[in-house]
Amino acid sequence: MLWQKIKSNFKKVIVFLQELFSKIFLEATGETKNNQFRFFFLSSSVAILFFIIFILVGKNPFSLLIPFSVYDLPSPDRRTTVTLFVSDGKTNLLKSKRKVLLADDIRKNLNIIIGELSQPPYDDVIETTEENVFPKKLPDLRSPISVMWLLDSDKKLILDLNEASIQKELSTIKIKLEVTEENQEDKKKQEDEIIEKKKLEELQAARLKILNTALNALEKTIFENFSNIETLEFRVNGFNKDIAGLEYKLTEVKKRN
């Protein structure tokens, strides 16, 4: 039953094509003149060609019915240019400009800008007169900040740092230790345990240098972008104390210059 229906419909298509080609042949040879058929044939050919072109270029032809869909209108850039202080890979800080999408809340903006300090500075505009300067990525200090206080009408900012989170963030940074000739001689003389202990001490010292640079960059960036903040204070696990071996004094009140 199904096969008979398919066979019947196929014969109808064959008959239709034969009649169509016959009419096209008669119109082409001038034996008949049917303006209605000519209009139908030409309009159908143009429509088929129109759809074939859209299919080949991978576009939806019905998108033409949507206003402004052919030419994309430029979307406004809602990002704001902020000033960040990034590391040159040593102890120096470089002033850079970066476009960032900010919010309407000062706490959210603080979190956004602090997070930007840890992002790769590939598209930054670096303000420096030196050549071949390659800014380096700083550790992310957002996760170590457990609490953020804004006091005195947002003029005083207090950041409470979690020391364990700081050490965890610093441990993710790859540090290459320099091996001098003196160290190589020490390796031959000293035992493996002593050498390993010295390596750990050098690694911790290098991490503290990076943390020192990150905190300096954080301080300068906050004062540069938030004109209402006059003082910046730190707490470590809720207490006013310094981190052992860190040059940056967390117990001191940082004031705008």
N, C-alpha and C positions, 0 to 999 in steps of 0.2 A: 504493500500500500504506500509506504513512504517512498520507495524507489520509483513508483509510478508518478507521484507528485513531483519528485525531483526531475524526472525525465520530461514531464509535461511543462514544467517551468523553464527548463533548459531549452526546449523547442520554441517556447514563446520568445525567449531572449534571442535565439538565432533568427527567428522570423522578424523581430524588431530591428535587429542589426542589418539584415538583408534589405528591409524596406528603407532604412536610413541611408545605407550606402547607395541604394538605387536612386533615392531622391537627390543625394549629393552629386552623383554622377550626372543625372539629368540637368541639374542646375549648373554644373560646371561646363557641360557641353552646350548649354543654351537651348536645349530642347523644351524646357519648361521654365516659366518665370513665376515663382511664388515668393512674393516679398515677405510674407509672414514667416515662411520657412527659413528664408535667408536671415531674417532678424533673429529668429530662435536659434539658428545654428551659430551665428557669429557671437551672440551674447553668451551662449553656453560655452563656446570655445574660450572666450575671454575669462569667464568665471572659473573654468577648469584650470586655465593657465595661472590665474591669480592664486588659487588655492595651492597649486603645485609649487609655485615660487615660495609661498609661506612655509610649506612643509619642508622644502629643501633647506631653508635658512633656519628651521627650527623655531619658528614663531607662530603664535596663535593669531589667525586672521581676524577673529572676533575682538581682539584687543583694540582694533581701530574704533570700535564703538564706544570705548571708554575715553573720556576727555583727558588730554595731556598724557596719554600713555605712550605715544610715539616718541616724544622728546621728553626726557627726564628733566624735571625742574630741579635746580640746585637746592639742596636742603641747607638750612642755616646751621652754621657751626656754633653750637651752644657751649663749647668749651672755653675755659678761662685760662689765660696765660699766667702761670705762677712761677715764682723763682725758687729753685732748688739748689742746694749745695751738695755736690757729688765729690767722690774721692778720685784722686788721680792715680790711685794704686799705691801711694806711699802715705804720707801724713798730711799732704796739702789738700785743701778743699777748693773746688772750682765752682764758680757761679754759673748756673745754667737756666735757660728758659724752657718751659714745657707746657703744652696745652692739656688741661685736665678738666673733666666734667665735674663741677662742684655742686653741692646741694645748698639748701637754704638754712641749714642748721650748722652752727659753729663746731659742735662736737663731731658731726659727720664729716665736716671739711677737715678737721684736725686728723681724723682717722684716715681720710683719703690721701692727704698730703704726706702723712707719715709713711703710708704704704707706698707712695710714689718714690720715696727715697730708696726703696729696695728693688725698684724696677730697672731693667737695663736702660741706660741713657743713650739709646741709639739715635733717636730723632731729636735730641736736645740741641739747643743753640748755646754752645759753650762760650762764655766770655773770657777769653784768654789771648795773650799775645804770643804765647809759645806755640811752636809747631809740633806735630806728631804727639798730641795729647790724647790719651785714650782713657776716658773715665771708667771706673770700675764699679761693679754692683756692690751695694752695702747690705748688711744683714737686715732682715725684716724685724723692726721693733714693735710692730703692732701686737703680735701675740704675747711678748713679754709684758706689755702694759696691761695690768690687771684692772686698774681703776684709774679714772680720769676725773679730776675735780676742777671746776671753774668757779672761782670765788671773787668777791669784791666787784660785782658787775662785770664779770668775765675779764678782769684785769690780772688776776693771779691764776696761773695754771699749775696744778700739781699732778705729776704722773707717778703712779705706784708701779714699780717694776718687780716682776717675779724672777728671782735670781736663777732658779732651775730652768725656766723657760729661756733665759738669756743664754745659758750654757748649752742648751739643746739647739738653739738657733745657730750659735757659733760653731757647734760641732759639725754642722752641715756644710760649712765653708771649706773648700779644699785649699790647703796651705802647703806651699813647697818650701821646705827648709833648705838653707844653703849649707853645703858640706865643705868646710875649709880643709886645708892640708893639716892644720892642727887637730881638727876633729878626726881626720883619717888616722893620724898617729895615735890619737887617744883610743881609737877603736882597737888598735893592735895591742895596746897596753892594758886597757881596762877590761873588766868583765862585762858580759852581755847585759846583766841586770843594771849596772851603773850607766851603760850607754843608753839603755831604754829609758831610764829615769831622766837622763839629760834631754832626750828627745821630747819627752812629755813636757818638761819644763819649758823648752824652747817653743813647743807648739802652743802651750798656754800663754806664753808671753806674746806670741804673734797674734793670737786670738784677742787678747786684751788690747793690743794696738788697734786692731780692726774695730773693736767695740768703742775705743776712745774716739776714733775718727767718726764712727756712726753717731755717737752722742753729740759731738761737736756739730756735725751736719744737721742733726735734729734741732739743736738749740738755735742755730743761725736761721734755719728754714722757718721755724715757728715765728721768730721775731720779724723775719722779713715779710711774711705773708699775713700775719695777724697783728695789725697796728694797735688794737685795743689791749693786747696782752703785754703787761709791763714787767712781770716777774715769772720765772719758771723755777719750780722746785721738783725734786725727785724724792721718792721713798723706795726702799728696797724691802719687799715683803712686809710693808706697812711700817717700817722703822726708818728713822733718819740716820742712815749709815752709808759708808763707802764700801766698794767692792775691793777686796785685797788685791794689790798689784795693779789696779787701774789708776792711770794718771788723772783721768777726769774725775773731779771731786763732786760726788753726788750730794754731799751734805751742804754745799754752798748754794746760796740763793742766786740764781742767774738773773741779771737785770739787763734791760735793753740799753744798748750803748747810745 
